[in-house]
Amino acid sequence: MLKVFLVEDEIVMREGIKNNIPWAQEGFEFAGEASDGELAYPLIQKTKPDILITDIRMPFMDGLELSRLVKKELPSIKIIILSGYDEFEYAKEAISIGITDYLVKPVSGAQLLEAVRKVARIVEEEKQQKQFLETFERERMENTRLARQKFFRSLVSGKHPVSALLEEGRAVGLELAANRYNILLFQVFDDGEVESYSEETNRVTQAVEDMAEQMDGVMTIELGLEGWAFILKASGEEELAALEEAFSGRLQAVAGDGQSGIEYFGGLGRPVGRLSELNKCFEQANRAFAYRYLKKRGQIVRDADAAEAPADEQLTIGSLDVNKVDRKVVSSFLKTGIRSEIPHFMDEYFASVGEQNIQSLMFRQYVTMDAYLAAAAVLEELGCPSDALVERCGDFQSMSAVLNTIEQTKDYLSRVFETVIGLRESVSQRKYSSLLKDARAYIRQNFDNEDISLNTVAASVNLSPNHFSTIFSQETGQTFIEFLTAVRMEKAKELLRATSMKTAEIAFAVGYKDPHYFSYLFKKTQECTPREFRARA
C-alpha cells in the first residue's frame, strides 16, 4: 500500500479529506496528518510517505518551504499542492521544487482522489522501473564477475598477446594500460573457515569490494573460494608504492582486527613494468599468499619479505628442533588448499621448519612421517578409506627410498598432498551435489518470491554467497540468475499455455513486479513475446 500524508491548517478541510475518502478501500494507507509544515516535517521523516498532500498557505512553515525540505530528504516522494490562490508565481515555484501536481481550491473529494490515483500510478511505474534496473544490474554483475574470473586466468597465464589482453580487459570493464603493475591476493575467513554462511563475512566482503571500487588504480577480480585478486596500476614506481601502501592499509582497516571472528590474509607480489610480466607478478603474489597456512593471519605479506627470511645457523645434531614441525599447518592446507598452491606451500613449509634442519636425512624422515600422518588423519575425517593413501603413495616402509634428497622429499610429499586434495575434492563434489540439489529445490519452491536472491539461496544451504555462486556455476554450467530465470520462464510458459491469465498477472505469479521486464526477459530467452508464445500454443 502506498502511504499518504496530509498537511492542512483548516481543520474542517483536513478532517473531510481524512474521513470522507475511503483510503484503505482505494489501496492507500493514511499515514498521518499535521496542521502546518513545522509539525509535519518530523512526522514525515518518521513515516516516509509515498505521497504528500499539502496546503500552501499555513502558519509557521508554508507548503512550499515544507516541500523544499522534504524533497531534499526524500527525493522520490510525490507532492500534491493545494492552494486557494490561483497565481502563476506559486505554480512556477512549485514546478521548480519538483511538485507532481498543483490543485486550486476548492477541491472536491473526487478531484483529489483522482489526482492521488494519477500520482500513485507514477509512483508504481517508478518503483517497477527501479526494480527492473536492480534486477538487470544483479544479472550484469554476476555475468561480469564470472567473465572477469575467466579473463584473469588468461591474463596471468602469460600466453596471450598484450593487444588481445587490453581488448578483452575493456570488454569486462578493466582498463589495464599503465606503466607499473602489481597483484595483491586477499582472503577473509570467518573463525578460520572460508565456506560457511555468515552475515558478518558478507558485510566485510561487501565492504572490501565497495572500498576497492572507489580507489583509483585498483581493479577487482572476485575469485570465489580463493578470495580476491586486486590488480594495482600506476604511472610510475613512486605512485605504485604509494598505492600499495594506501590500499593495503584500507584493506586491513575494512577487514577488521579479528574481534568479530573475521580474519584476513593477503599476499603481494613484486612490481612489474609490463602487462606481459603479470604472470611473474602473480606467481610471486601466490608464493606470498601461501604463507596464510604458515604465518599468523591479520597481515599482508610481500613476496620480497618472504624471500628475505633469515637463514638458520649451521646444522648440528643438537640444533634439530622438532618443535618447528606443526602438524596443524599441514592439516589446514590439506583441508582448504588447492592443487596449484602445493609447490609454493611445500617451499615455504620446508623453509619454516629450517633450511638447515631439512638437510638432515633423519629430520626429513621425521617431517615426512608427520605430514603423512596428518594426511591420513584428514582423509579419515573426510570418511575416505584408510588404504587410499597407501595404494597411491606407498606405506612407511617405502619412504626411505624417496627421501635421499630434499627434492625427492618434496616430490613425494607433493604426491601425498595431491592425493589428499584430489580425494577431498571428490568428497566435496558429492557433498556439493546434495547441497545443489537442495538449492535447486529451494529455488523451485520460492521462484515466485520477488525477494529471492543469491544471498537467500546461499543461506538456505549454509554457504557463503561467493562460495555458493562459484560451485553453482561450476557444477550446473549456469549462473544463479540464469537458473532462476529458466525456472521462472518454464512456469510462465505453463501459465500461458494452460490459463487465460494476462501477461501482467503471469509476470507477478512468477516473481516479477514489472510486466515490461518480464516481457523483455521472455523474449530474450524464448525468442518470442508472451503473446506470440500463447498464439502458437
KAJOVEN-V662471 format. One line per field, one symbol per residue. phi: phi as a letter, one per 20 degrees, with the letter a starting at -180 (. if undefined). burial: 1 if it has 16 or more other C-alpha atoms within 10 Angstrom, else 0. A space follows every 50 residues. Layout:
# KAJOVEN-V662471
phi: ???
burial: ???
This chain:
# KAJOVEN-V662471
phi: .fedcdcbeeffffffffeedfgffencdferbbebffffgfffgfelfe cddbfeebfmbeffffffffffecfefdcdedbededffffffffffofe bcdeffdfffffffffgffffffffffffffgffffffffffffgfffgf fffffefmdcfggffffffffdndeefaeccbccebbdcelnddeffbff ffffgffffffffeefndddcedmfencddedcbebfffffffgfffgff gffffndnfenedbbccdedgcdcffefffffgfffffffffeddffnbd degffffefffffgfcgfefdfffedffffffffecfcgfeggfffffff ffeogfgffegfffffffffffffffffffffneffeffffecndgfefg fddfcfffffffffffffffffffffffffffgfffffffffffecfeef efbgffffffdlcfgfffgfffffedmcfgfffgfffffffffffffdcd ffgfffgffdodfefffgffffffedmafgfffffff
burial: 01111111100001001100001000011111111111011011000111 11111111001111011101100000111111100000001001001011 11100000000110110011001000011011001000100111111110 11001110000100110110010111100111111111110001111100 11011001100100001111111111111111110010011011001100 11011100000111111111111011111111111111111111001111 11100100000000000001000011001111111011000101110111 11111111011011101101110111011000010000100010000010 01100100111111111111101100100001101100110110011100 00111011101011111111110000001111111111101110110000 0010011111111111111011000000110011000
